Amino acid sequence: MPARPISSRMALYGHPIHPVLIHFPVAALLGLIGTDVGYWWTGDFFWARAGVWLAGVGTVGGTVAGVVGLIDLVTVARIRRMVTGWGHAILAVMMLSLACFNWLLRIDEPAAHIVPLGLYVSFLTGALIAVTGYLGGQLVYEYAVGVDIEEALDRDVKP
């Protein structure tokens, strides 16, 4: 744990915005794996259509969350000096590039490229989400990026 926490520049009332925004895109892109498997298993077009929406929500939402995170990365010197921060950012860009590619595969013909290419890209995106999320967790739990330690300690101490 660092001597003092690292404040997020992109925060609302002291709460960092990036961790708030990232949950829906992550859920959508992980759900895309499920819809791809559902389509592969059943051949039901419902899963292909749902996959288009999940890929779109994951791509657009992830891009918005990524821009907020990027602002913190480039404007907060202590974050900018961290290899973990840059690793998190680079993997996130790779993951969002795959998500966008996956979305573009599906827009015109939702079912045309699910098997095998869409499935492969969805699983690869899921693996990148896991590694990127691990590095994001390190930023929060090991380096206290966006964490107000005093406030957290005050809540935990009971009189």
SVG drawing of the C-alpha trace seen along z (x, -y; Angstrom):
<svg xmlns="http://www.w3.org/2000/svg" viewBox="-35 -16 42 43">
<polyline fill="none" stroke="black" stroke-width="0.4" points="0.0,0.0 1.4,-3.4 2.2,-6.1 -0.8,-8.1 -3.6,-7.2 -3.6,-8.4 -6.6,-10.6 -8.5,-10.2 -8.9,-13.4 -12.0,-11.9 -14.1,-11.7 -17.6,-12.8 -17.8,-13.9 -14.6,-12.0 -15.7,-8.8 -13.7,-7.7 -15.8,-7.4 -13.9,-4.7 -14.6,-1.9 -18.3,-2.9 -18.5,-2.9 -16.7,0.4 -19.2,2.9 -21.8,2.8 -19.3,3.2 -17.5,6.0 -20.8,7.8 -21.9,7.3 -18.7,8.6 -18.7,11.6 -22.4,12.2 -21.4,12.2 -19.5,15.5 -22.8,16.9 -24.8,15.8 -22.2,17.1 -22.2,20.5 -26.1,20.4 -26.1,19.8 -23.6,22.5 -25.5,24.9 -29.0,24.2 -28.7,22.4 -31.5,20.0 -31.2,16.6 -32.3,15.0 -28.7,15.6 -27.1,14.0 -29.3,10.9 -28.6,10.6 -24.9,10.9 -25.0,7.9 -26.4,5.8 -24.0,7.1 -21.1,6.5 -22.3,2.9 -22.9,2.2 -19.5,3.6 -17.7,1.7 -19.4,-1.7 -19.5,-1.5 -16.0,-0.2 -14.8,-3.1 -16.5,-5.6 -15.0,-4.0 -11.6,-3.8 -11.6,-7.5 -12.3,-8.3 -9.5,-6.0 -7.1,-7.4 -7.7,-10.9 -6.6,-9.7 -3.6,-7.9 -2.2,-10.9 -3.1,-13.6 -2.2,-12.1 1.6,-11.8 1.7,-9.0 -0.5,-6.8 1.4,-7.7 4.6,-6.5 3.2,-3.0 3.9,-0.1 0.7,1.5 -1.3,-1.5 0.2,-1.4 -0.2,2.4 -3.9,2.0 -4.4,-0.7 -2.6,1.2 -4.5,4.4 -7.7,2.5 -7.1,0.9 -6.3,4.4 -9.5,5.8 -11.6,2.9 -10.2,3.3 -11.2,7.0 -14.7,6.1 -15.1,3.5 -14.0,6.1 -16.4,8.6 -19.2,6.1 -18.4,5.2 -18.5,8.9 -22.1,9.0 -23.7,5.7 -24.8,6.7 -25.4,10.4 -25.6,11.3 -25.2,15.0 -22.8,15.2 -19.5,15.1 -20.3,16.5 -18.9,19.9 -15.9,20.2 -14.5,16.6 -16.9,14.8 -16.6,17.5 -12.8,17.3 -12.8,13.5 -15.3,13.5 -13.3,16.0 -10.1,14.0 -11.8,10.8 -12.9,12.5 -9.4,13.6 -8.1,10.1 -10.9,8.8 -9.6,11.1 -6.0,10.0 -7.0,6.3 -9.3,6.6 -6.6,8.2 -4.3,5.2 -7.1,2.8 -7.6,4.5 -3.9,4.1 -4.2,0.4 -7.0,0.2 -6.0,2.7 -2.2,2.4 -1.7,-1.2 -4.9,-2.8 -5.7,-4.6 -9.0,-6.4 -9.3,-5.1 -9.8,-7.4 -8.0,-5.4 -8.9,-7.7 -12.6,-7.5 -12.5,-3.7 -10.7,-3.4 -13.2,-5.7 -16.1,-3.5 -14.4,-0.3 -13.5,-1.7 -16.4,-1.2 -16.5,-3.2"/>
</svg>
